[in-house]
């Protein structure tokens, strides 16, 4: 290749020589703002060629130098990135092996080379959370968020640490930011729901739950609609407790119309009627609701209400009518016997209890009541045979409840199970007797 270049150079020199022989005249060159010079035409040609060659050389030199510098920077970056990848892999491996300090050291090495490494900051925040060091966790997450405000991962982490610190209002703001970035983010809506539940903001929960129902897949809609009914009930309950009877009545009425099998709504509406000085409406409502739903909880409330207004006869008639409609319902017979016990109608109580087939319905509480009744008739032998020692006399007339969703037992009724958080899941529990001390 060099011989070709030499040959071309010789040709070029011959051509220049020929031009020089034919162009011996001088030419006047004036330098801008300077003197004028005479020089051969061929000299001007050679000078022009020299300047052109120098300019081209300068351009190539700048290009090659720039490429060399870029290559050096790229190599350094690749080397640094490889180092960071190795440290990050080491940190993840340490986290998997629960080597917290080793993971921290590796992540801190990453931050020395790249202080804005978002993943390393989030991992350090996670490790701090694991150690319940919420202050440092917050600092790491906050820095990661500031580096990329549109990244929802740091926002979820910030929300989590605020919840741990019981800063629910601040946690709620972070969730709102996530929803502003991703309006259909279902996890963010669930997070918001959990916070609003803690804060008992039932009216806001109703609106939020309606949005969630639109976002969830079809197979989850039924479950979420149950939650909507529950939140609506809680809003009615709070309105009732705060004395806003108009709102409470509107809510419970809506629930009865839209969720006719939701027992707590009838109990809530009955309380509204009682609070407005119309217990008769409450009695009629409970009687009608029981006929439709056959819920023993409605009977328990009806029993207390009729005893309070001094009309136990009406209650006894209601029980007899219900038993005549279903002679096999031993729970109804037990409740009637319990009512007789409360009213000191000992003979009637014993008669109804004796009519309960022990092979079908035999509970410790039933034996306890019968034992106490026999004692009051001075039939000690029979009382002992009914295992009086299993229950305390002053607790015989109490009712226990069971959640049909999680099977947890309770001594008092509530519209919502405190264990599984289901609404309207309580049933009267006559299967077993708890000793209440």
KARAPE-V159520 format. One record per run of one state. SS is the DSSP state (hx for helix, st for strand, lp for the rest). FROM is the first residue (numbers start at 1). LEN is the number of residues. If there is no record, write none. Layout:
ss=[SS | SS]
from=[FROM | FROM]
len=[LEN | LEN]
This chain:
ss=[lp | hx | lp | st | lp | st | hx | lp | hx | lp | hx | lp | hx | lp | hx | lp | hx | lp | hx | lp | hx | lp | hx | lp | hx | lp | hx | lp | hx | lp | hx | lp | hx | lp | hx | lp | hx | lp | hx | lp | hx | lp | hx | lp | hx | lp | st | lp | st | lp | st | lp | st | lp | st | lp]
from=[1 | 2 | 23 | 26 | 31 | 36 | 41 | 97 | 100 | 114 | 118 | 131 | 134 | 148 | 152 | 165 | 168 | 182 | 186 | 200 | 202 | 216 | 218 | 242 | 245 | 259 | 263 | 276 | 279 | 294 | 296 | 309 | 312 | 326 | 330 | 343 | 346 | 355 | 364 | 377 | 380 | 386 | 388 | 391 | 393 | 396 | 400 | 404 | 409 | 411 | 416 | 417 | 423 | 424 | 426 | 430]
len=[1 | 21 | 3 | 5 | 5 | 5 | 56 | 3 | 14 | 4 | 13 | 3 | 14 | 4 | 13 | 3 | 14 | 4 | 14 | 2 | 14 | 2 | 24 | 3 | 14 | 4 | 13 | 3 | 15 | 2 | 13 | 3 | 14 | 4 | 13 | 3 | 9 | 9 | 13 | 3 | 6 | 2 | 3 | 2 | 3 | 4 | 4 | 5 | 2 | 5 | 1 | 6 | 1 | 2 | 4 | 8]
